[in-house]
Amino acid sequence: MLEVLLSSERKAEEKIKILGEEYAIRMSEPEEKEVARMCNLSQGLVEKGMAEGLEKGLEQGLEKGLEQGAFQAMLSSVKNLMANVGMSAAQAMDVLEIPAAERDRYFLALQ
């Protein structure tokens, strides 16, 4: 019976019908309205959770994309300095002021 009441996949009308037919529970109109309200509340919570998850996912994806784009642009600059000016990778990173903590990532990408 609780599975029927708490199911997020069934509509209020279906719940009321099942409770009446399978469990012989007859509801007054106010009780039916309360079941419908409860169903709408649970659906609203599901939708809110999905919206929040989507928003966080989009934010994280955008942040990751911007980070990757900045890395690729800087890597391209390192490569251009190496190819056009004859600098070593370390010299190009010095000129571009790439922090020492990030340089291993660039060296790996250049290989």
ChimeraX attribute file (.defattr): number of C-alpha atoms within 10 A of each C-alpha:
attribute: neighborCount
match mode: 1-to-1
recipient: residues
	/A:1	11
	/A:2	7
	/A:3	8
	/A:4	16
	/A:5	18
	/A:6	14
	/A:7	14
	/A:8	14
	/A:9	9
	/A:10	12
	/A:11	16
	/A:12	22
	/A:13	14
	/A:14	12
	/A:15	21
	/A:16	19
	/A:17	15
	/A:18	16
	/A:19	18
	/A:20	13
	/A:21	11
	/A:22	9
	/A:23	10
	/A:24	10
	/A:25	12
	/A:26	13
	/A:27	14
	/A:28	9
	/A:29	9
	/A:30	9
	/A:31	12
	/A:32	16
	/A:33	14
	/A:34	13
	/A:35	20
	/A:36	16
	/A:37	13
	/A:38	15
	/A:39	22
	/A:40	15
	/A:41	12
	/A:42	14
	/A:43	15
	/A:44	12
	/A:45	12
	/A:46	13
	/A:47	12
	/A:48	12
	/A:49	12
	/A:50	12
	/A:51	12
	/A:52	12
	/A:53	12
	/A:54	12
	/A:55	12
	/A:56	12
	/A:57	12
	/A:58	12
	/A:59	12
	/A:60	12
	/A:61	12
	/A:62	12
	/A:63	12
	/A:64	12
	/A:65	12
	/A:66	12
	/A:67	12
	/A:68	12
	/A:69	12
	/A:70	12
	/A:71	15
	/A:72	14
	/A:73	12
	/A:74	16
	/A:75	20
	/A:76	13
	/A:77	15
	/A:78	24
	/A:79	19
	/A:80	14
	/A:81	19
	/A:82	17
	/A:83	12
	/A:84	8
	/A:85	10
	/A:86	12
	/A:87	16
	/A:88	14
	/A:89	19
	/A:90	16
	/A:91	14
	/A:92	20
	/A:93	24
	/A:94	14
	/A:95	12
	/A:96	13
	/A:97	9
	/A:98	15
	/A:99	9
	/A:100	10
	/A:101	7
	/A:102	11
	/A:103	15
	/A:104	10
	/A:105	11
	/A:106	18
	/A:107	13
	/A:108	8
	/A:109	10
	/A:110	12
	/A:111	5
